[in-house]
Amino acid sequence: MRLRRIIWKLILIIAAFLIALVIVLNNTENTTNSDEFLTILRNTKEDDVVVTPGEPPPKMHLLDERKPKPAKAQERQLLNLTNFEYMVDNYSCENYKKELMAIIIVTSYVGHDELRSAHRNAISQAKLSEMGMQRVFLLATISRREHFITQSQIFNEQQRFGDLLQGNFLEAYRNLSYKHIMGLEWAARRCSKAKFIIKIDDDIVYDVFHLKRYLESLELENHELTTSNALLAGYILDEKPVIRNEQNKWYVSPEEYNFNVYPSYLSGWLYVTNPKTALRLVDQAYNTPIFWIDDTWVTGILREPLHIPLQRLNSWFSANPDFLQCCVRDLKKANAMECEFYVGPNGGEAKLLIEFLHNVEKCYYDECLKRPKEQSIKNTCVGAVKRILPDHGNAEIKMVSLGR
């Protein structure tokens, strides 16, 4: 009898153990399925959020809960993206209490953290604020090919500087039109109190002090234009032929654009507009097929049927970064001479914007000499050979002969 009782107890213990094991396995399976489902959700939205192992997934929004959220109708759609929303929102204009002369929107590739740092080091948001300006960098979602920055880093960058605006469409060259319209729409609707909108690219060197003087004089001398809905000023490209060579980076097929010449448009390096004009371009964009060359589309194809004239500022621009380097050289001399150019590419050197702005500031306070024609930068500049290392340490590949 005693043996039979022992056997029954053993059976009950084994049964209890098996039931507990089944429960544990079932819970583990449910957890795994849940994680897989979340992963599928992220992939179908193409958020490309990169999570470091052992790190909790970042939240998909970084919003200032103390501020009222903008109307959902403004964020539910961007052109033909019906599920559009801001992954990182921005309240720079709502938080700015003084008179706002200009909002600067900078189209920036999400991985260009070094370039954004250069812009901040060249002139801080606090100093821009003293000048009646604010700056916001326009980003898209991290691409799967990007291995040097994570979404957590973008959130941290926003927490530190508060100057990012990120949409949930994928970061890609052919998505620049979405980014361009996102920036104009945000600036026109959320920064409507700004008198001007300055659009620039993140790899461009520009003289913000000259821009301020230009905007002040424009407001005084042509107040009707500055308050109108037809202000577009920058480098005008006239009657540029459409490139049909398939080997060219700018190749456009007849299906994409069936005319042979583009309407006149502004270089996307830098141009000036205002909220009223920007809103007209945005409204036109919602009723026009999307074209992937963003500056051609926005300030050319969208502008043309609206009959908005272009204001020519071509003399401001140089396509040669060596000229800007030579300007810095001359500005560092005891008898500093002003630079005859105000906008140009950085030539792959992020620090050029820092050096340029730190030195041209003295001209804003009339501490520079007027440059004589015989000492034009074009006639006196001697470029130096530079070896620019690629961002994030990309490999440099050279052909070598192999010995036996």
TORKOL-4160 file (C-alpha; in steps of 0.2 Angstrom, whole numbers, padded with zeros to 4 digits, m for minus):
404
<pt num="1" X="0000" Y="0000" Z="0000"/>
<pt num="2" X="0014" Y="0012" Z="0005"/>
<pt num="3" X="0023" Y="0009" Z="m0012"/>
<pt num="4" X="0007" Y="0012" Z="m0021"/>
<pt num="5" X="0005" Y="0029" Z="m0012"/>
<pt num="6" X="0022" Y="0034" Z="m0017"/>
<pt num="7" X="0019" Y="0030" Z="m0035"/>
<pt num="8" X="0004" Y="0040" Z="m0035"/>
<pt num="9" X="0013" Y="0055" Z="m0028"/>
<pt num="10" X="0027" Y="0053" Z="m0041"/>
<pt num="11" X="0013" Y="0053" Z="m0054"/>
<pt num="12" X="0005" Y="0069" Z="m0047"/>
<pt num="13" X="0022" Y="0078" Z="m0046"/>
<pt num="14" X="0027" Y="0073" Z="m0064"/>
<pt num="15" X="0010" Y="0079" Z="m0070"/>
<pt num="16" X="0011" Y="0096" Z="m0061"/>
<pt num="17" X="0028" Y="0098" Z="m0068"/>
<pt num="18" X="0022" Y="0094" Z="m0086"/>
<pt num="19" X="0008" Y="0107" Z="m0084"/>
<pt num="20" X="0020" Y="0120" Z="m0078"/>
<pt num="21" X="0031" Y="0117" Z="m0093"/>
<pt num="22" X="0017" Y="0118" Z="m0105"/>
<pt num="23" X="0012" Y="0135" Z="m0098"/>
<pt num="24" X="0030" Y="0142" Z="m0099"/>
<pt num="25" X="0033" Y="0136" Z="m0117"/>
<pt num="26" X="0016" Y="0144" Z="m0122"/>
<pt num="27" X="0020" Y="0161" Z="m0114"/>
<pt num="28" X="0037" Y="0160" Z="m0123"/>
<pt num="29" X="0029" Y="0156" Z="m0140"/>
<pt num="30" X="0017" Y="0171" Z="m0138"/>
<pt num="31" X="0031" Y="0183" Z="m0134"/>
<pt num="32" X="0041" Y="0177" Z="m0149"/>
<pt num="33" X="0026" Y="0179" Z="m0160"/>
<pt num="34" X="0022" Y="0196" Z="m0153"/>
<pt num="35" X="0040" Y="0202" Z="m0157"/>
<pt num="36" X="0039" Y="0195" Z="m0175"/>
<pt num="37" X="0023" Y="0205" Z="m0177"/>
<pt num="38" X="0031" Y="0221" Z="m0171"/>
<pt num="39" X="0045" Y="0218" Z="m0183"/>
<pt num="40" X="0034" Y="0216" Z="m0198"/>
<pt num="41" X="0024" Y="0231" Z="m0193"/>
<pt num="42" X="0040" Y="0242" Z="m0193"/>
<pt num="43" X="0046" Y="0234" Z="m0210"/>
<pt num="44" X="0030" Y="0237" Z="m0219"/>
<pt num="45" X="0031" Y="0255" Z="m0214"/>
<pt num="46" X="0049" Y="0256" Z="m0220"/>
<pt num="47" X="0054" Y="0265" Z="m0204"/>
<pt num="48" X="0072" Y="0258" Z="m0205"/>
<pt num="49" X="0074" Y="0260" Z="m0186"/>
<pt num="50" X="0091" Y="0253" Z="m0182"/>
<pt num="51" X="0091" Y="0246" Z="m0164"/>
<pt num="52" X="0107" Y="0242" Z="m0155"/>
<pt num="53" X="0107" Y="0225" Z="m0147"/>
<pt num="54" X="0101" Y="0226" Z="m0129"/>
<pt num="55" X="0094" Y="0243" Z="m0132"/>
<pt num="56" X="0075" Y="0246" Z="m0131"/>
<pt num="57" X="0067" Y="0252" Z="m0147"/>
<pt num="58" X="0066" Y="0271" Z="m0148"/>
<pt num="59" X="0049" Y="0279" Z="m0148"/>
<pt num="60" X="0043" Y="0284" Z="m0165"/>
<pt num="61" X="0039" Y="0302" Z="m0161"/>
<pt num="62" X="0048" Y="0316" Z="m0151"/>
<pt num="63" X="0035" Y="0329" Z="m0148"/>
<pt num="64" X="0034" Y="0343" Z="m0135"/>
<pt num="65" X="0019" Y="0338" Z="m0126"/>
<pt num="66" X="0018" Y="0355" Z="m0118"/>
<pt num="67" X="0013" Y="0362" Z="m0135"/>
<pt num="68" X="m0003" Y="0359" Z="m0144"/>
<pt num="69" X="m0001" Y="0346" Z="m0158"/>
<pt num="70" X="m0004" Y="0353" Z="m0175"/>
<pt num="71" X="m0020" Y="0348" Z="m0184"/>
<pt num="72" X="m0020" Y="0330" Z="m0190"/>
<pt num="73" X="m0026" Y="0336" Z="m0207"/>
<pt num="74" X="m0010" Y="0344" Z="m0210"/>
<pt num="75" X="0000" Y="0329" Z="m0206"/>
<pt num="76" X="m0010" Y="0315" Z="m0213"/>
<pt num="77" X="m0004" Y="0318" Z="m0231"/>
<pt num="78" X="0011" Y="0324" Z="m0240"/>
<pt num="79" X="0008" Y="0325" Z="m0259"/>
<pt num="80" X="0003" Y="0306" Z="m0262"/>
<pt num="81" X="0009" Y="0299" Z="m0246"/>
<pt num="82" X="m0007" Y="0297" Z="m0236"/>
<pt num="83" X="0001" Y="0290" Z="m0220"/>
<pt num="84" X="0013" Y="0304" Z="m0218"/>
<pt num="85" X="0018" Y="0310" Z="m0201"/>
<pt num="86" X="0033" Y="0318" Z="m0192"/>
<pt num="87" X="0044" Y="0306" Z="m0184"/>
<pt num="88" X="0053" Y="0321" Z="m0176"/>
<pt num="89" X="0042" Y="0337" Z="m0175"/>
<pt num="90" X="0048" Y="0354" Z="m0172"/>
<pt num="91" X="0041" Y="0369" Z="m0163"/>
<pt num="92" X="0054" Y="0382" Z="m0166"/>
<pt num="93" X="0042" Y="0395" Z="m0173"/>
<pt num="94" X="0029" Y="0392" Z="m0159"/>
<pt num="95" X="0043" Y="0395" Z="m0146"/>
<pt num="96" X="0050" Y="0410" Z="m0154"/>
<pt num="97" X="0042" Y="0425" Z="m0146"/>
<pt num="98" X="0051" Y="0440" Z="m0155"/>
<pt num="99" X="0048" Y="0446" Z="m0172"/>
<pt num="100" X="0054" Y="0433" Z="m0184"/>
<pt num="101" X="0062" Y="0439" Z="m0199"/>
<pt num="102" X="0067" Y="0423" Z="m0208"/>
<pt num="103" X="0065" Y="0404" Z="m0205"/>
<pt num="104" X="0080" Y="0395" Z="m0213"/>
<pt num="105" X="0076" Y="0377" Z="m0219"/>
<pt num="106" X="0091" Y="0366" Z="m0223"/>
<pt num="107" X="0088" Y="0350" Z="m0233"/>
<pt num="108" X="0100" Y="0338" Z="m0225"/>
<pt num="109" X="0103" Y="0320" Z="m0228"/>
<pt num="110" X="0100" Y="0311" Z="m0212"/>
<pt num="111" X="0117" Y="0304" Z="m0210"/>
<pt num="112" X="0125" Y="0321" Z="m0212"/>
<pt num="113" X="0127" Y="0324" Z="m0194"/>
<pt num="114" X="0145" Y="0331" Z="m0196"/>
<pt num="115" X="0138" Y="0344" Z="m0209"/>
<pt num="116" X="0124" Y="0349" Z="m0197"/>
<pt num="117" X="0137" Y="0351" Z="m0183"/>
<pt num="118" X="0147" Y="0363" Z="m0194"/>
<pt num="119" X="0131" Y="0374" Z="m0197"/>
<pt num="120" X="0129" Y="0375" Z="m0178"/>
<pt num="121" X="0147" Y="0379" Z="m0175"/>
<pt num="122" X="0147" Y="0392" Z="m0189"/>
<pt num="123" X="0132" Y="0401" Z="m0181"/>
<pt num="124" X="0122" Y="0395" Z="m0166"/>
<pt num="125" X="0103" Y="0395" Z="m0165"/>
<pt num="126" X="0105" Y="0408" Z="m0151"/>
<pt num="127" X="0115" Y="0420" Z="m0162"/>
<pt num="128" X="0102" Y="0417" Z="m0176"/>
<pt num="129" X="0089" Y="0421" Z="m0164"/>
<pt num="130" X="0097" Y="0438" Z="m0160"/>
<pt num="131" X="0097" Y="0441" Z="m0179"/>
<pt num="132" X="0078" Y="0437" Z="m0180"/>
<pt num="133" X="0081" Y="0420" Z="m0188"/>
<pt num="134" X="0078" Y="0402" Z="m0184"/>
<pt num="135" X="0085" Y="0387" Z="m0192"/>
<pt num="136" X="0078" Y="0369" Z="m0195"/>
<pt num="137" X="0086" Y="0354" Z="m0203"/>
<pt num="138" X="0074" Y="0344" Z="m0214"/>
<pt num="139" X="0077" Y="0325" Z="m0213"/>
<pt num="140" X="0069" Y="0309" Z="m0219"/>
<pt num="141" X="0069" Y="0291" Z="m0212"/>
<pt num="142" X="0085" Y="0282" Z="m0211"/>
<pt num="143" X="0089" Y="0271" Z="m0226"/>
<pt num="144" X="0093" Y="0252" Z="m0224"/>
<pt num="145" X="0110" Y="0256" Z="m0233"/>
<pt num="146" X="0115" Y="0269" Z="m0219"/>
<pt num="147" X="0126" Y="0260" Z="m0206"/>
<pt num="148" X="0133" Y="0275" Z="m0197"/>
<pt num="149" X="0118" Y="0283" Z="m0189"/>
<pt num="150" X="0103" Y="0276" Z="m0179"/>
<pt num="151" X="0086" Y="0283" Z="m0176"/>
<pt num="152" X="0091" Y="0284" Z="m0157"/>
<pt num="153" X="0105" Y="0296" Z="m0162"/>
<pt num="154" X="0093" Y="0307" Z="m0172"/>
<pt num="155" X="0081" Y="0308" Z="m0156"/>
<pt num="156" X="0096" Y="0312" Z="m0146"/>
<pt num="157" X="0102" Y="0326" Z="m0158"/>
<pt num="158" X="0084" Y="0333" Z="m0157"/>
<pt num="159" X="0084" Y="0333" Z="m0138"/>
<pt num="160" X="0101" Y="0342" Z="m0138"/>
<pt num="161" X="0098" Y="0355" Z="m0151"/>
<pt num="162" X="0079" Y="0355" Z="m0155"/>
<pt num="163" X="0082" Y="0360" Z="m0173"/>
<pt num="164" X="0077" Y="0344" Z="m0183"/>
<pt num="165" X="0061" Y="0340" Z="m0193"/>
<pt num="166" X="0060" Y="0322" Z="m0199"/>
<pt num="167" X="0047" Y="0315" Z="m0211"/>
<pt num="168" X="0042" Y="0296" Z="m0211"/>
<pt num="169" X="0046" Y="0294" Z="m0230"/>
<pt num="170" X="0063" Y="0285" Z="m0234"/>
<pt num="171" X="0079" Y="0295" Z="m0236"/>
<pt num="172" X="0083" Y="0294" Z="m0255"/>
<pt num="173" X="0089" Y="0305" Z="m0269"/>
<pt num="174" X="0073" Y="0303" Z="m0278"/>
<pt num="175" X="0063" Y="0308" Z="m0263"/>
<pt num="176" X="0070" Y="0325" Z="m0262"/>
<pt num="177" X="0054" Y="0333" Z="m0269"/>
<pt num="178" X="0044" Y="0326" Z="m0254"/>
<pt num="179" X="0057" Y="0334" Z="m0242"/>
<pt num="180" X="0057" Y="0350" Z="m0251"/>
<pt num="181" X="0038" Y="0352" Z="m0250"/>
<pt num="182" X="0038" Y="0346" Z="m0232"/>
<pt num="183" X="0049" Y="0360" Z="m0228"/>
<pt num="184" X="0040" Y="0373" Z="m0237"/>
<pt num="185" X="0023" Y="0367" Z="m0230"/>
<pt num="186" X="0029" Y="0367" Z="m0213"/>
<pt num="187" X="0037" Y="0384" Z="m0214"/>
<pt num="188" X="0022" Y="0392" Z="m0223"/>
<pt num="189" X="0009" Y="0385" Z="m0210"/>
<pt num="190" X="0019" Y="0383" Z="m0194"/>
<pt num="191" X="0030" Y="0399" Z="m0197"/>
<pt num="192" X="0018" Y="0410" Z="m0205"/>
<pt num="193" X="0023" Y="0424" Z="m0194"/>
<pt num="194" X="0040" Y="0424" Z="m0202"/>
<pt num="195" X="0043" Y="0437" Z="m0215"/>
<pt num="196" X="0054" Y="0426" Z="m0226"/>
<pt num="197" X="0059" Y="0408" Z="m0229"/>
<pt num="198" X="0077" Y="0404" Z="m0234"/>
<pt num="199" X="0080" Y="0387" Z="m0241"/>
<pt num="200" X="0097" Y="0380" Z="m0242"/>
<pt num="201" X="0106" Y="0363" Z="m0244"/>
<pt num="202" X="0117" Y="0357" Z="m0230"/>
<pt num="203" X="0133" Y="0356" Z="m0240"/>
<pt num="204" X="0132" Y="0375" Z="m0245"/>
<pt num="205" X="0143" Y="0389" Z="m0238"/>
<pt num="206" X="0133" Y="0405" Z="m0236"/>
<pt num="207" X="0134" Y="0423" Z="m0229"/>
<pt num="208" X="0120" Y="0424" Z="m0217"/>
<pt num="209" X="0125" Y="0442" Z="m0212"/>
<pt num="210" X="0124" Y="0448" Z="m0230"/>
<pt num="211" X="0107" Y="0439" Z="m0231"/>
<pt num="212" X="0101" Y="0448" Z="m0216"/>
<pt num="213" X="0106" Y="0465" Z="m0224"/>
<pt num="214" X="0098" Y="0460" Z="m0241"/>
<pt num="215" X="0081" Y="0455" Z="m0232"/>
<pt num="216" X="0081" Y="0472" Z="m0222"/>
<pt num="217" X="0085" Y="0482" Z="m0238"/>
<pt num="218" X="0072" Y="0472" Z="m0248"/>
<pt num="219" X="0059" Y="0475" Z="m0235"/>
<pt num="220" X="0062" Y="0494" Z="m0235"/>
<pt num="221" X="0065" Y="0497" Z="m0254"/>
<pt num="222" X="0052" Y="0484" Z="m0260"/>
<pt num="223" X="0039" Y="0481" Z="m0246"/>
<pt num="224" X="0026" Y="0477" Z="m0259"/>
<pt num="225" X="0036" Y="0462" Z="m0266"/>
<pt num="226" X="0041" Y="0456" Z="m0249"/>
<pt num="227" X="0023" Y="0455" Z="m0243"/>
<pt num="228" X="0016" Y="0448" Z="m0259"/>
<pt num="229" X="0013" Y="0430" Z="m0264"/>
<pt num="230" X="0026" Y="0431" Z="m0278"/>
<pt num="231" X="0043" Y="0432" Z="m0270"/>
<pt num="232" X="0056" Y="0420" Z="m0277"/>
<pt num="233" X="0074" Y="0426" Z="m0277"/>
<pt num="234" X="0090" Y="0416" Z="m0280"/>
<pt num="235" X="0102" Y="0409" Z="m0294"/>
<pt num="236" X="0091" Y="0408" Z="m0310"/>
<pt num="237" X="0094" Y="0394" Z="m0322"/>
<pt num="238" X="0087" Y="0399" Z="m0339"/>
<pt num="239" X="0080" Y="0387" Z="m0352"/>
<pt num="240" X="0090" Y="0372" Z="m0347"/>
<pt num="241" X="0089" Y="0357" Z="m0359"/>
<pt num="242" X="0082" Y="0341" Z="m0352"/>
<pt num="243" X="0096" Y="0328" Z="m0352"/>
<pt num="244" X="0091" Y="0312" Z="m0362"/>
<pt num="245" X="0108" Y="0303" Z="m0360"/>
<pt num="246" X="0104" Y="0288" Z="m0350"/>
<pt num="247" X="0122" Y="0287" Z="m0343"/>
<pt num="248" X="0120" Y="0304" Z="m0335"/>
<pt num="249" X="0115" Y="0306" Z="m0317"/>
<pt num="250" X="0102" Y="0319" Z="m0322"/>
<pt num="251" X="0094" Y="0308" Z="m0336"/>
<pt num="252" X="0075" Y="0311" Z="m0337"/>
<pt num="253" X="0065" Y="0300" Z="m0348"/>
<pt num="254" X="0051" Y="0307" Z="m0360"/>
<pt num="255" X="0038" Y="0298" Z="m0348"/>
<pt num="256" X="0045" Y="0308" Z="m0333"/>
<pt num="257" X="0045" Y="0325" Z="m0342"/>
<pt num="258" X="0040" Y="0326" Z="m0360"/>
<pt num="259" X="0046" Y="0343" Z="m0365"/>
<pt num="260" X="0064" Y="0346" Z="m0370"/>
<pt num="261" X="0068" Y="0362" Z="m0360"/>
<pt num="262" X="0064" Y="0366" Z="m0342"/>
<pt num="263" X="0056" Y="0382" Z="m0337"/>
<pt num="264" X="0067" Y="0394" Z="m0328"/>
<pt num="265" X="0070" Y="0389" Z="m0310"/>
<pt num="266" X="0081" Y="0393" Z="m0295"/>
<pt num="267" X="0096" Y="0383" Z="m0289"/>
<pt num="268" X="0092" Y="0373" Z="m0274"/>
<pt num="269" X="0108" Y="0379" Z="m0266"/>
<pt num="270" X="0100" Y="0394" Z="m0258"/>
<pt num="271" X="0084" Y="0404" Z="m0262"/>
<pt num="272" X="0073" Y="0416" Z="m0254"/>
<pt num="273" X="0054" Y="0416" Z="m0253"/>
<pt num="274" X="0040" Y="0420" Z="m0240"/>
<pt num="275" X="0026" Y="0410" Z="m0233"/>
<pt num="276" X="0013" Y="0416" Z="m0245"/>
<pt num="277" X="0023" Y="0412" Z="m0260"/>
<pt num="278" X="0028" Y="0395" Z="m0252"/>
<pt num="279" X="0010" Y="0391" Z="m0249"/>
<pt num="280" X="0005" Y="0394" Z="m0267"/>
<pt num="281" X="0019" Y="0382" Z="m0273"/>
<pt num="282" X="0014" Y="0369" Z="m0260"/>
<pt num="283" X="m0005" Y="0370" Z="m0266"/>
<pt num="284" X="0001" Y="0368" Z="m0284"/>
<pt num="285" X="0012" Y="0353" Z="m0279"/>
<pt num="286" X="m0004" Y="0344" Z="m0273"/>
<pt num="287" X="m0012" Y="0346" Z="m0290"/>
<pt num="288" X="0004" Y="0342" Z="m0301"/>
<pt num="289" X="0012" Y="0325" Z="m0305"/>
<pt num="290" X="0028" Y="0323" Z="m0294"/>
<pt num="291" X="0045" Y="0326" Z="m0303"/>
<pt num="292" X="0060" Y="0320" Z="m0294"/>
<pt num="293" X="0072" Y="0334" Z="m0298"/>
<pt num="294" X="0066" Y="0345" Z="m0283"/>
<pt num="295" X="0072" Y="0362" Z="m0287"/>
<pt num="296" X="0067" Y="0361" Z="m0305"/>
<pt num="297" X="0050" Y="0355" Z="m0300"/>
<pt num="298" X="0046" Y="0367" Z="m0286"/>
<pt num="299" X="0053" Y="0383" Z="m0292"/>
<pt num="300" X="0051" Y="0379" Z="m0311"/>
<pt num="301" X="0037" Y="0367" Z="m0316"/>
<pt num="302" X="0026" Y="0372" Z="m0301"/>
<pt num="303" X="0030" Y="0390" Z="m0302"/>
<pt num="304" X="0027" Y="0393" Z="m0321"/>
<pt num="305" X="0008" Y="0391" Z="m0321"/>
<pt num="306" X="0007" Y="0403" Z="m0306"/>
<pt num="307" X="0016" Y="0416" Z="m0316"/>
<pt num="308" X="0028" Y="0420" Z="m0301"/>
<pt num="309" X="0043" Y="0430" Z="m0308"/>
<pt num="310" X="0060" Y="0426" Z="m0302"/>
<pt num="311" X="0072" Y="0439" Z="m0294"/>
<pt num="312" X="0090" Y="0436" Z="m0301"/>
<pt num="313" X="0104" Y="0435" Z="m0288"/>
<pt num="314" X="0116" Y="0426" Z="m0299"/>
<pt num="315" X="0131" Y="0437" Z="m0294"/>
<pt num="316" X="0130" Y="0431" Z="m0276"/>
<pt num="317" X="0135" Y="0413" Z="m0282"/>
<pt num="318" X="0151" Y="0404" Z="m0286"/>
<pt num="319" X="0153" Y="0386" Z="m0290"/>
<pt num="320" X="0171" Y="0386" Z="m0286"/>
<pt num="321" X="0174" Y="0382" Z="m0267"/>
<pt num="322" X="0192" Y="0388" Z="m0269"/>
<pt num="323" X="0185" Y="0405" Z="m0272"/>
<pt num="324" X="0177" Y="0404" Z="m0255"/>
<pt num="325" X="0194" Y="0398" Z="m0247"/>
<pt num="326" X="0203" Y="0413" Z="m0255"/>
<pt num="327" X="0190" Y="0424" Z="m0247"/>
<pt num="328" X="0194" Y="0417" Z="m0230"/>
<pt num="329" X="0212" Y="0420" Z="m0233"/>
<pt num="330" X="0210" Y="0438" Z="m0238"/>
<pt num="331" X="0198" Y="0441" Z="m0223"/>
<pt num="332" X="0211" Y="0435" Z="m0211"/>
<pt num="333" X="0223" Y="0448" Z="m0216"/>
<pt num="334" X="0226" Y="0464" Z="m0207"/>
<pt num="335" X="0217" Y="0474" Z="m0221"/>
<pt num="336" X="0203" Y="0462" Z="m0223"/>
<pt num="337" X="0194" Y="0463" Z="m0240"/>
<pt num="338" X="0176" Y="0459" Z="m0242"/>
<pt num="339" X="0171" Y="0443" Z="m0252"/>
<pt num="340" X="0163" Y="0446" Z="m0268"/>
<pt num="341" X="0153" Y="0429" Z="m0267"/>
<pt num="342" X="0140" Y="0425" Z="m0254"/>
<pt num="343" X="0135" Y="0407" Z="m0258"/>
<pt num="344" X="0144" Y="0392" Z="m0264"/>
<pt num="345" X="0148" Y="0373" Z="m0261"/>
<pt num="346" X="0159" Y="0368" Z="m0247"/>
<pt num="347" X="0170" Y="0357" Z="m0259"/>
<pt num="348" X="0168" Y="0342" Z="m0247"/>
<pt num="349" X="0175" Y="0352" Z="m0232"/>
<pt num="350" X="0162" Y="0354" Z="m0218"/>
<pt num="351" X="0174" Y="0366" Z="m0209"/>
<pt num="352" X="0174" Y="0379" Z="m0223"/>
<pt num="353" X="0157" Y="0386" Z="m0218"/>
<pt num="354" X="0163" Y="0388" Z="m0200"/>
<pt num="355" X="0179" Y="0398" Z="m0206"/>
<pt num="356" X="0169" Y="0408" Z="m0219"/>
<pt num="357" X="0155" Y="0414" Z="m0207"/>
<pt num="358" X="0167" Y="0417" Z="m0193"/>
<pt num="359" X="0177" Y="0429" Z="m0204"/>
<pt num="360" X="0164" Y="0437" Z="m0215"/>
<pt num="361" X="0155" Y="0443" Z="m0199"/>
<pt num="362" X="0167" Y="0457" Z="m0198"/>
<pt num="363" X="0161" Y="0464" Z="m0214"/>
<pt num="364" X="0143" Y="0465" Z="m0207"/>
<pt num="365" X="0150" Y="0477" Z="m0194"/>
<pt num="366" X="0159" Y="0487" Z="m0208"/>
<pt num="367" X="0177" Y="0481" Z="m0203"/>
<pt num="368" X="0181" Y="0476" Z="m0221"/>
<pt num="369" X="0188" Y="0485" Z="m0236"/>
<pt num="370" X="0179" Y="0486" Z="m0252"/>
<pt num="371" X="0188" Y="0474" Z="m0265"/>
<pt num="372" X="0195" Y="0484" Z="m0280"/>
<pt num="373" X="0191" Y="0476" Z="m0297"/>
<pt num="374" X="0209" Y="0473" Z="m0301"/>
<pt num="375" X="0210" Y="0462" Z="m0285"/>
<pt num="376" X="0195" Y="0452" Z="m0289"/>
<pt num="377" X="0194" Y="0434" Z="m0282"/>
<pt num="378" X="0193" Y="0427" Z="m0300"/>
<pt num="379" X="0210" Y="0436" Z="m0304"/>
<pt num="380" X="0219" Y="0433" Z="m0288"/>
<pt num="381" X="0214" Y="0416" Z="m0281"/>
<pt num="382" X="0226" Y="0402" Z="m0282"/>
<pt num="383" X="0218" Y="0385" Z="m0276"/>
<pt num="384" X="0228" Y="0373" Z="m0265"/>
<pt num="385" X="0228" Y="0354" Z="m0269"/>
<pt num="386" X="0217" Y="0346" Z="m0255"/>
<pt num="387" X="0215" Y="0328" Z="m0251"/>
<pt num="388" X="0197" Y="0326" Z="m0244"/>
<pt num="389" X="0193" Y="0311" Z="m0234"/>
<pt num="390" X="0175" Y="0304" Z="m0237"/>
<pt num="391" X="0163" Y="0305" Z="m0223"/>
<pt num="392" X="0162" Y="0291" Z="m0210"/>
<pt num="393" X="0179" Y="0284" Z="m0216"/>
<pt num="394" X="0174" Y="0276" Z="m0232"/>
<pt num="395" X="0187" Y="0266" Z="m0240"/>
<pt num="396" X="0198" Y="0274" Z="m0254"/>
<pt num="397" X="0201" Y="0261" Z="m0268"/>
<pt num="398" X="0217" Y="0262" Z="m0279"/>
<pt num="399" X="0223" Y="0251" Z="m0293"/>
<pt num="400" X="0239" Y="0242" Z="m0289"/>
<pt num="401" X="0249" Y="0230" Z="m0300"/>
<pt num="402" X="0252" Y="0213" Z="m0292"/>
<pt num="403" X="0269" Y="0205" Z="m0292"/>
<pt num="404" X="0272" Y="0186" Z="m0295"/>
